[in-house]
Amino acid sequence: MSSSSRFLLGFGILILAIVAISVIIAVIGSNQPVKILPENSPEGTVQRFLTAVRDRDYTKAYDFLAPQAGTDKTNTLDQWVSSTQNSRNSTSSWTASIVKSTVNDDNASVDVVIEVFRPNGPLNDPVSSNNVTFLLQKAGDVWLIQQPIDLWWLY
């Protein structure tokens, strides 16, 4: 075997090892459990709301929203479900990260970055980053989301 053939064989093995290690890290890293935040905190409320939206459990998601004047729960839930019918088979996915939260007595704001992945072709950026500020108000022992009440672009 010539020295150039040995070099190419060694280089190929190195590339395969790097790919294998990358796959292992990706698989192990993606299985890390998400830290569940306290239920009676603004951050925990937003986390549970977004989890319910991700799981398409709109009845549960709606429970984290503050009652809106002139809004009927059934109509809002119907609108959420109908807006997801077209996207149910889409290939988009998203992740959310809490950036910052501020609590002032019975009011809070939680800043979240939501990254939505939608394959748009070879020349378009498939990831769009959205900054969302959730405004919450304390009602007894729980926090309820006042705004935004609709994240139509998410589902």
BAPATI-839749 format. One record per atom (N, C-alpha, C): residue in three letters; chain; atom name; x, y, z. Coordinates in Angstrom, 1 decimal, always signed. Layout:
BEGIN
ALA_A_CA_X_Y_Z
...
This chain:
BEGIN
MET_A_N_+0.9_-1.2_+0.0
MET_A_CA_+0.0_+0.0_+0.0
MET_A_C_+0.9_+1.2_+0.0
SER_A_N_+0.6_+2.2_-0.9
SER_A_CA_+1.4_+3.4_-1.0
SER_A_C_+1.1_+4.3_+0.2
SER_A_N_+2.0_+5.3_+0.4
SER_A_CA_+1.8_+6.2_+1.5
SER_A_C_+0.6_+7.1_+1.3
SER_A_N_+0.3_+7.4_+0.0
SER_A_CA_-0.9_+8.3_-0.2
SER_A_C_-2.2_+7.5_+0.1
SER_A_N_-2.2_+6.2_-0.2
SER_A_CA_-3.4_+5.4_+0.1
SER_A_C_-3.5_+5.2_+1.6
ARG_A_N_-2.5_+5.1_+2.3
ARG_A_CA_-2.5_+5.0_+3.8
ARG_A_C_-3.0_+6.3_+4.4
PHE_A_N_-2.6_+7.4_+3.8
PHE_A_CA_-3.0_+8.7_+4.2
PHE_A_C_-4.5_+8.9_+4.0
LEU_A_N_-5.0_+8.5_+2.8
LEU_A_CA_-6.4_+8.6_+2.5
LEU_A_C_-7.2_+7.7_+3.4
LEU_A_N_-6.7_+6.5_+3.7
LEU_A_CA_-7.4_+5.6_+4.6
LEU_A_C_-7.5_+6.2_+6.0
GLY_A_N_-6.4_+6.7_+6.5
GLY_A_CA_-6.4_+7.3_+7.8
GLY_A_C_-7.3_+8.5_+7.9
PHE_A_N_-7.3_+9.3_+6.8
PHE_A_CA_-8.2_+10.5_+6.8
PHE_A_C_-9.6_+10.1_+6.8
GLY_A_N_-10.0_+9.0_+6.0
GLY_A_CA_-11.3_+8.5_+6.0
GLY_A_C_-11.8_+8.0_+7.4
ILE_A_N_-10.9_+7.3_+8.0
ILE_A_CA_-11.2_+6.8_+9.4
ILE_A_C_-11.4_+7.9_+10.3
LEU_A_N_-10.6_+8.9_+10.3
LEU_A_CA_-10.7_+10.1_+11.1
LEU_A_C_-12.1_+10.8_+10.9
ILE_A_N_-12.5_+11.0_+9.6
ILE_A_CA_-13.8_+11.6_+9.3
ILE_A_C_-14.9_+10.7_+9.9
LEU_A_N_-14.9_+9.4_+9.7
LEU_A_CA_-15.9_+8.5_+10.2
LEU_A_C_-16.0_+8.6_+11.8
ALA_A_N_-14.8_+8.7_+12.4
ALA_A_CA_-14.8_+8.8_+13.9
ALA_A_C_-15.4_+10.1_+14.3
ILE_A_N_-15.2_+11.2_+13.6
ILE_A_CA_-15.7_+12.5_+14.0
ILE_A_C_-17.3_+12.5_+13.8
VAL_A_N_-17.7_+11.9_+12.7
VAL_A_CA_-19.2_+11.8_+12.5
VAL_A_C_-19.8_+10.9_+13.5
ALA_A_N_-19.2_+9.8_+13.9
ALA_A_CA_-19.8_+8.9_+14.9
ALA_A_C_-19.8_+9.6_+16.3
ILE_A_N_-18.8_+10.3_+16.6
ILE_A_CA_-18.8_+11.1_+17.9
ILE_A_C_-19.9_+12.2_+17.9
SER_A_N_-20.0_+12.9_+16.8
SER_A_CA_-21.0_+13.9_+16.6
SER_A_C_-22.4_+13.3_+16.8
VAL_A_N_-22.7_+12.2_+16.2
VAL_A_CA_-24.0_+11.5_+16.3
VAL_A_C_-24.3_+11.1_+17.8
ILE_A_N_-23.3_+10.6_+18.4
ILE_A_CA_-23.4_+10.1_+19.8
ILE_A_C_-23.7_+11.3_+20.7
ILE_A_N_-23.0_+12.4_+20.5
ILE_A_CA_-23.2_+13.6_+21.3
ILE_A_C_-24.6_+14.2_+21.1
ALA_A_N_-25.0_+14.2_+19.8
ALA_A_CA_-26.4_+14.7_+19.5
ALA_A_C_-27.5_+13.8_+20.1
VAL_A_N_-27.3_+12.5_+20.1
VAL_A_CA_-28.3_+11.6_+20.7
VAL_A_C_-28.3_+11.8_+22.2
ILE_A_N_-27.2_+11.8_+22.8
ILE_A_CA_-27.1_+11.9_+24.3
ILE_A_C_-27.6_+13.2_+24.7
GLY_A_N_-27.2_+14.3_+24.0
GLY_A_CA_-27.6_+15.7_+24.4
GLY_A_C_-29.0_+15.9_+24.2
SER_A_N_-29.7_+15.3_+23.2
SER_A_CA_-31.1_+15.6_+23.0
SER_A_C_-32.0_+14.8_+24.0
ASN_A_N_-31.4_+13.9_+24.7
ASN_A_CA_-32.2_+13.1_+25.7
ASN_A_C_-32.1_+13.7_+27.1
GLN_A_N_-31.4_+14.9_+27.2
GLN_A_CA_-31.3_+15.5_+28.6
GLN_A_C_-32.7_+15.9_+29.0
PRO_A_N_-33.1_+15.6_+30.2
PRO_A_CA_-34.4_+16.1_+30.7
PRO_A_C_-34.5_+17.6_+30.9
VAL_A_N_-35.6_+18.2_+30.5
VAL_A_CA_-35.8_+19.6_+30.7
VAL_A_C_-36.1_+19.8_+32.2
LYS_A_N_-35.5_+20.8_+32.8
LYS_A_CA_-35.7_+21.2_+34.2
LYS_A_C_-37.1_+21.8_+34.2
ILE_A_N_-38.0_+21.2_+35.1
ILE_A_CA_-39.3_+21.7_+35.3
ILE_A_C_-39.2_+22.8_+36.3
LEU_A_N_-39.7_+24.0_+35.9
LEU_A_CA_-39.7_+25.1_+36.8
LEU_A_C_-40.9_+25.1_+37.8
PRO_A_N_-40.8_+25.7_+38.9
PRO_A_CA_-41.8_+25.7_+39.9
PRO_A_C_-43.2_+26.2_+39.3
GLU_A_N_-44.2_+25.4_+39.6
GLU_A_CA_-45.5_+25.6_+39.1
GLU_A_C_-46.1_+27.0_+39.4
ASN_A_N_-45.8_+27.5_+40.6
ASN_A_CA_-46.3_+28.8_+41.1
ASN_A_C_-45.4_+30.0_+40.8
SER_A_N_-44.6_+29.8_+39.7
SER_A_CA_-43.7_+30.9_+39.3
SER_A_C_-44.1_+31.4_+37.9
PRO_A_N_-43.9_+32.6_+37.6
PRO_A_CA_-44.2_+33.1_+36.2
PRO_A_C_-43.5_+32.2_+35.1
GLU_A_N_-42.2_+31.9_+35.4
GLU_A_CA_-41.5_+31.1_+34.4
GLU_A_C_-42.1_+29.7_+34.3
GLY_A_N_-42.5_+29.1_+35.4
GLY_A_CA_-43.1_+27.8_+35.4
GLY_A_C_-44.5_+27.8_+34.6
THR_A_N_-45.2_+28.9_+34.8
THR_A_CA_-46.5_+29.1_+34.1
THR_A_C_-46.3_+29.1_+32.6
VAL_A_N_-45.3_+29.9_+32.1
VAL_A_CA_-45.0_+30.1_+30.7
VAL_A_C_-44.5_+28.7_+30.2
GLN_A_N_-43.6_+28.1_+30.9
GLN_A_CA_-43.1_+26.8_+30.5
GLN_A_C_-44.2_+25.8_+30.3
ARG_A_N_-45.2_+25.7_+31.2
ARG_A_CA_-46.3_+24.7_+31.1
ARG_A_C_-47.2_+25.1_+30.0
PHE_A_N_-47.4_+26.4_+29.8
PHE_A_CA_-48.3_+26.9_+28.7
PHE_A_C_-47.7_+26.4_+27.4
LEU_A_N_-46.4_+26.7_+27.2
LEU_A_CA_-45.7_+26.4_+25.9
LEU_A_C_-45.7_+24.8_+25.7
THR_A_N_-45.5_+24.1_+26.8
THR_A_CA_-45.5_+22.6_+26.7
THR_A_C_-46.9_+22.1_+26.2
ALA_A_N_-47.9_+22.7_+26.8
ALA_A_CA_-49.3_+22.3_+26.4
ALA_A_C_-49.5_+22.7_+24.9
VAL_A_N_-49.1_+23.9_+24.5
VAL_A_CA_-49.2_+24.2_+23.1
VAL_A_C_-48.5_+23.3_+22.2
ARG_A_N_-47.2_+22.9_+22.6
ARG_A_CA_-46.4_+22.0_+21.8
ARG_A_C_-47.1_+20.6_+21.7
ASP_A_N_-47.7_+20.2_+22.8
ASP_A_CA_-48.4_+18.9_+22.8
ASP_A_C_-49.8_+19.0_+22.2
ARG_A_N_-50.2_+20.2_+21.7
ARG_A_CA_-51.6_+20.4_+21.2
ARG_A_C_-52.7_+20.1_+22.2
ASP_A_N_-52.4_+20.3_+23.4
ASP_A_CA_-53.4_+20.2_+24.5
ASP_A_C_-53.9_+21.6_+24.8
TYR_A_N_-54.8_+22.1_+23.9
TYR_A_CA_-55.2_+23.5_+24.0
TYR_A_C_-56.1_+23.7_+25.2
THR_A_N_-56.8_+22.8_+25.7
THR_A_CA_-57.7_+22.9_+26.9
THR_A_C_-56.7_+23.2_+28.1
LYS_A_N_-55.7_+22.5_+28.2
LYS_A_CA_-54.7_+22.7_+29.3
LYS_A_C_-54.0_+24.1_+29.1
ALA_A_N_-53.6_+24.4_+27.8
ALA_A_CA_-52.9_+25.6_+27.5
ALA_A_C_-53.8_+26.8_+27.9
TYR_A_N_-55.1_+26.7_+27.6
TYR_A_CA_-56.0_+27.8_+27.9
TYR_A_C_-56.1_+28.1_+29.4
ASP_A_N_-55.9_+27.0_+30.2
ASP_A_CA_-56.0_+27.2_+31.7
ASP_A_C_-55.0_+28.1_+32.2
PHE_A_N_-53.9_+28.3_+31.5
PHE_A_CA_-52.8_+29.2_+31.9
PHE_A_C_-53.0_+30.7_+31.5
LEU_A_N_-54.1_+30.9_+30.8
LEU_A_CA_-54.4_+32.3_+30.3
LEU_A_C_-55.4_+33.0_+31.2
ALA_A_N_-55.2_+34.3_+31.5
ALA_A_CA_-56.1_+35.1_+32.3
ALA_A_C_-57.4_+35.2_+31.5
PRO_A_N_-58.5_+35.2_+32.1
PRO_A_CA_-59.8_+35.4_+31.4
PRO_A_C_-59.7_+36.8_+30.7
GLN_A_N_-60.2_+36.8_+29.5
GLN_A_CA_-60.2_+38.1_+28.7
GLN_A_C_-61.6_+38.6_+28.6
ALA_A_N_-61.8_+39.8_+28.8
ALA_A_CA_-63.1_+40.4_+28.7
ALA_A_C_-63.7_+40.2_+27.3
GLY_A_N_-65.0_+39.7_+27.3
GLY_A_CA_-65.7_+39.4_+26.1
GLY_A_C_-65.2_+38.2_+25.3
THR_A_N_-64.4_+37.4_+25.9
THR_A_CA_-63.9_+36.2_+25.2
THR_A_C_-64.5_+34.9_+25.8
ASP_A_N_-65.0_+34.1_+24.9
ASP_A_CA_-65.6_+32.8_+25.2
ASP_A_C_-64.5_+31.7_+25.1
LYS_A_N_-64.3_+30.9_+26.1
LYS_A_CA_-63.3_+29.9_+26.1
LYS_A_C_-63.5_+28.9_+25.0
THR_A_N_-64.8_+28.5_+24.7
THR_A_CA_-65.0_+27.6_+23.6
THR_A_C_-64.6_+28.1_+22.3
ASN_A_N_-65.0_+29.4_+22.0
ASN_A_CA_-64.6_+30.0_+20.7
ASN_A_C_-63.1_+30.1_+20.6
THR_A_N_-62.4_+30.5_+21.6
THR_A_CA_-61.0_+30.6_+21.5
THR_A_C_-60.3_+29.3_+21.3
LEU_A_N_-60.8_+28.2_+22.0
LEU_A_CA_-60.3_+26.9_+21.8
LEU_A_C_-60.6_+26.4_+20.3
ASP_A_N_-61.8_+26.7_+19.8
ASP_A_CA_-62.1_+26.3_+18.5
ASP_A_C_-61.2_+27.0_+17.5
GLN_A_N_-60.9_+28.3_+17.7
GLN_A_CA_-60.0_+29.0_+16.8
GLN_A_C_-58.6_+28.4_+16.8
TRP_A_N_-58.1_+28.1_+18.0
TRP_A_CA_-56.8_+27.5_+18.1
TRP_A_C_-56.7_+26.2_+17.4
VAL_A_N_-57.7_+25.3_+17.5
VAL_A_CA_-57.8_+24.0_+16.9
VAL_A_C_-57.9_+24.2_+15.4
SER_A_N_-58.7_+25.1_+14.9
SER_A_CA_-58.9_+25.3_+13.5
SER_A_C_-57.6_+25.8_+12.9
SER_A_N_-56.9_+26.7_+13.6
SER_A_CA_-55.7_+27.3_+13.0
SER_A_C_-54.6_+26.2_+12.9
THR_A_N_-54.7_+25.1_+13.7
THR_A_CA_-53.6_+24.1_+13.6
THR_A_C_-53.9_+23.0_+12.6
GLN_A_N_-55.2_+23.0_+12.0
GLN_A_CA_-55.5_+21.9_+11.1
GLN_A_C_-54.6_+21.9_+9.9
ASN_A_N_-54.3_+23.1_+9.4
ASN_A_CA_-53.5_+23.2_+8.2
ASN_A_C_-52.0_+22.9_+8.5
SER_A_N_-51.6_+23.2_+9.7
SER_A_CA_-50.2_+23.0_+10.1
SER_A_C_-49.9_+21.7_+10.7
ARG_A_N_-51.0_+20.9_+11.0
ARG_A_CA_-50.8_+19.6_+11.7
ARG_A_C_-49.8_+18.7_+11.0
ASN_A_N_-49.8_+18.7_+9.6
ASN_A_CA_-48.9_+17.8_+8.9
ASN_A_C_-47.7_+18.5_+8.4
SER_A_N_-47.4_+19.8_+8.9
SER_A_CA_-46.3_+20.5_+8.4
SER_A_C_-45.0_+19.9_+9.1
THR_A_N_-43.9_+20.3_+8.5
THR_A_CA_-42.6_+19.8_+9.1
THR_A_C_-41.9_+20.8_+10.0
SER_A_N_-42.7_+21.8_+10.4
SER_A_CA_-42.1_+22.8_+11.3
SER_A_C_-42.0_+22.3_+12.7
SER_A_N_-41.0_+22.8_+13.4
SER_A_CA_-40.8_+22.5_+14.8
SER_A_C_-40.2_+23.7_+15.5
TRP_A_N_-40.2_+23.7_+16.8
TRP_A_CA_-39.8_+24.9_+17.5
TRP_A_C_-39.2_+24.6_+18.8
THR_A_N_-38.4_+25.5_+19.3
THR_A_CA_-37.9_+25.4_+20.7
THR_A_C_-38.0_+26.7_+21.4
ALA_A_N_-38.1_+26.7_+22.7
ALA_A_CA_-38.3_+28.0_+23.4
ALA_A_C_-37.3_+28.0_+24.5
SER_A_N_-36.8_+29.2_+24.8
SER_A_CA_-35.8_+29.4_+25.9
SER_A_C_-36.2_+30.7_+26.6
ILE_A_N_-36.2_+30.6_+28.0
ILE_A_CA_-36.5_+31.8_+28.8
ILE_A_C_-35.2_+32.6_+28.9
VAL_A_N_-35.3_+33.8_+28.6
VAL_A_CA_-34.1_+34.7_+28.6
VAL_A_C_-34.1_+35.5_+29.9
LYS_A_N_-35.2_+36.1_+30.3
LYS_A_CA_-35.2_+36.9_+31.4
LYS_A_C_-36.6_+37.0_+32.0
SER_A_N_-36.7_+37.2_+33.3
SER_A_CA_-38.0_+37.4_+33.9
SER_A_C_-37.9_+38.5_+35.0
THR_A_N_-39.0_+39.2_+35.1
THR_A_CA_-39.1_+40.3_+36.0
THR_A_C_-40.4_+40.2_+36.8
VAL_A_N_-40.3_+40.3_+38.1
VAL_A_CA_-41.5_+40.2_+38.9
VAL_A_C_-41.6_+41.5_+39.7
ASN_A_N_-42.8_+42.2_+39.6
ASN_A_CA_-43.1_+43.4_+40.4
ASN_A_C_-44.5_+43.1_+41.1
ASP_A_N_-44.4_+42.8_+42.4
ASP_A_CA_-45.6_+42.5_+43.2
ASP_A_C_-46.4_+41.4_+42.5
ASP_A_N_-47.6_+41.8_+42.0
ASP_A_CA_-48.5_+40.8_+41.4
ASP_A_C_-48.5_+40.8_+39.8
ASN_A_N_-47.5_+41.4_+39.3
ASN_A_CA_-47.3_+41.5_+37.8
ASN_A_C_-45.9_+40.9_+37.5
ALA_A_N_-45.8_+40.3_+36.3
ALA_A_CA_-44.5_+39.7_+35.9
ALA_A_C_-44.4_+39.8_+34.4
SER_A_N_-43.2_+39.8_+33.9
SER_A_CA_-42.9_+39.6_+32.5
SER_A_C_-41.8_+38.6_+32.3
VAL_A_N_-42.0_+37.7_+31.3
VAL_A_CA_-41.1_+36.7_+31.0
VAL_A_C_-40.7_+36.8_+29.6
ASP_A_N_-39.4_+37.1_+29.3
ASP_A_CA_-39.0_+37.2_+27.9
ASP_A_C_-38.5_+35.8_+27.4
VAL_A_N_-39.0_+35.4_+26.3
VAL_A_CA_-38.8_+34.1_+25.7
VAL_A_C_-38.3_+34.3_+24.3
VAL_A_N_-37.3_+33.5_+23.9
VAL_A_CA_-36.9_+33.4_+22.5
VAL_A_C_-37.4_+32.1_+22.0
ILE_A_N_-38.2_+32.1_+20.9
ILE_A_CA_-38.8_+30.9_+20.3
ILE_A_C_-38.2_+30.8_+18.9
GLU_A_N_-37.5_+29.7_+18.7
GLU_A_CA_-36.9_+29.5_+17.4
GLU_A_C_-37.7_+28.5_+16.6
VAL_A_N_-38.3_+28.9_+15.5
VAL_A_CA_-39.1_+28.0_+14.7
VAL_A_C_-38.3_+27.5_+13.5
PHE_A_N_-38.4_+26.2_+13.2
PHE_A_CA_-37.7_+25.6_+12.1
PHE_A_C_-38.7_+25.3_+11.1
ARG_A_N_-38.6_+25.9_+9.9
ARG_A_CA_-39.4_+25.5_+8.7
ARG_A_C_-38.5_+25.4_+7.5
PRO_A_N_-38.4_+24.2_+6.9
PRO_A_CA_-37.5_+24.1_+5.7
PRO_A_C_-38.1_+25.0_+4.6
ASN_A_N_-37.3_+25.9_+4.1
ASN_A_CA_-37.8_+26.9_+3.1
ASN_A_C_-37.0_+26.8_+1.8
GLY_A_N_-36.3_+25.8_+1.6
GLY_A_CA_-35.5_+25.7_+0.4
GLY_A_C_-34.1_+26.0_+0.6
PRO_A_N_-33.2_+25.8_-0.4
PRO_A_CA_-31.8_+25.9_-0.2
PRO_A_C_-31.3_+27.3_+0.1
LEU_A_N_-32.0_+28.3_-0.4
LEU_A_CA_-31.4_+29.7_-0.2
LEU_A_C_-32.1_+30.5_+0.9
ASN_A_N_-33.0_+29.9_+1.6
ASN_A_CA_-33.6_+30.6_+2.7
ASN_A_C_-33.2_+30.1_+4.0
ASP_A_N_-33.2_+30.9_+5.0
ASP_A_CA_-32.8_+30.5_+6.4
ASP_A_C_-34.0_+29.8_+7.0
PRO_A_N_-33.8_+28.5_+7.4
PRO_A_CA_-35.0_+27.7_+7.9
PRO_A_C_-35.3_+28.0_+9.3
VAL_A_N_-34.5_+28.8_+10.0
VAL_A_CA_-34.8_+29.1_+11.4
VAL_A_C_-35.1_+30.5_+11.6
SER_A_N_-36.3_+30.8_+12.1
SER_A_CA_-36.7_+32.2_+12.4
SER_A_C_-36.7_+32.3_+13.9
SER_A_N_-36.1_+33.4_+14.5
SER_A_CA_-36.1_+33.6_+15.9
SER_A_C_-37.1_+34.7_+16.2
ASN_A_N_-37.9_+34.4_+17.2
ASN_A_CA_-39.0_+35.3_+17.6
ASN_A_C_-38.8_+35.6_+19.1
ASN_A_N_-38.8_+36.9_+19.4
ASN_A_CA_-38.7_+37.3_+20.8
ASN_A_C_-40.1_+37.6_+21.3
VAL_A_N_-40.6_+37.0_+22.3
VAL_A_CA_-41.9_+37.1_+22.9
VAL_A_C_-41.8_+37.5_+24.3
THR_A_N_-42.6_+38.5_+24.7
THR_A_CA_-42.6_+38.9_+26.1
THR_A_C_-44.0_+38.5_+26.6
PHE_A_N_-44.0_+37.6_+27.6
PHE_A_CA_-45.3_+37.2_+28.2
PHE_A_C_-45.5_+38.1_+29.4
LEU_A_N_-46.7_+38.6_+29.5
LEU_A_CA_-47.1_+39.5_+30.6
LEU_A_C_-48.1_+38.6_+31.5
LEU_A_N_-47.8_+38.5_+32.8
LEU_A_CA_-48.5_+37.7_+33.7
LEU_A_C_-49.0_+38.5_+34.9
GLN_A_N_-50.1_+38.0_+35.4
GLN_A_CA_-50.7_+38.6_+36.6
GLN_A_C_-51.0_+37.5_+37.6
LYS_A_N_-50.7_+37.8_+38.9
LYS_A_CA_-50.9_+36.8_+39.9
LYS_A_C_-52.4_+36.8_+40.3
ALA_A_N_-52.9_+35.6_+40.4
ALA_A_CA_-54.3_+35.4_+40.8
ALA_A_C_-54.3_+34.4_+41.9
GLY_A_N_-54.4_+34.8_+43.1
GLY_A_CA_-54.2_+33.9_+44.3
GLY_A_C_-52.8_+33.3_+44.4
ASP_A_N_-52.7_+32.0_+44.2
ASP_A_CA_-51.4_+31.4_+44.3
ASP_A_C_-50.8_+31.1_+42.9
VAL_A_N_-51.5_+31.4_+41.9
VAL_A_CA_-51.1_+31.0_+40.5
VAL_A_C_-50.8_+32.3_+39.7
TRP_A_N_-50.0_+32.1_+38.7
TRP_A_CA_-49.8_+33.2_+37.7
TRP_A_C_-50.6_+32.9_+36.4
LEU_A_N_-51.2_+33.9_+35.8
LEU_A_CA_-51.9_+33.7_+34.6
LEU_A_C_-51.4_+34.6_+33.5
ILE_A_N_-51.3_+34.1_+32.3
ILE_A_CA_-50.8_+34.9_+31.2
ILE_A_C_-51.9_+35.9_+30.7
GLN_A_N_-51.5_+37.1_+30.6
GLN_A_CA_-52.4_+38.2_+30.1
GLN_A_C_-52.2_+38.4_+28.6
GLN_A_N_-50.9_+38.4_+28.2
GLN_A_CA_-50.5_+38.6_+26.9
GLN_A_C_-49.3_+37.8_+26.6
PRO_A_N_-49.0_+37.3_+25.4
PRO_A_CA_-49.9_+37.2_+24.3
PRO_A_C_-50.9_+36.0_+24.5
ILE_A_N_-52.1_+36.1_+24.0
ILE_A_CA_-53.0_+35.0_+24.2
ILE_A_C_-53.1_+34.2_+22.9
ASP_A_N_-52.4_+34.6_+21.9
ASP_A_CA_-52.4_+33.8_+20.6
ASP_A_C_-51.1_+33.8_+20.0
LEU_A_N_-50.5_+32.7_+19.8
LEU_A_CA_-49.2_+32.6_+19.1
LEU_A_C_-49.4_+31.8_+17.8
TRP_A_N_-50.3_+32.4_+16.9
TRP_A_CA_-50.7_+31.7_+15.7
TRP_A_C_-49.6_+31.2_+14.9
TRP_A_N_-48.5_+31.9_+14.9
TRP_A_CA_-47.3_+31.6_+14.0
TRP_A_C_-46.6_+30.4_+14.6
LEU_A_N_-46.9_+30.0_+15.8
LEU_A_CA_-46.1_+28.9_+16.5
LEU_A_C_-46.7_+27.6_+16.1
TYR_A_N_-48.0_+27.5_+16.0
TYR_A_CA_-48.6_+26.2_+15.7
TYR_A_C_-49.2_+26.3_+14.3
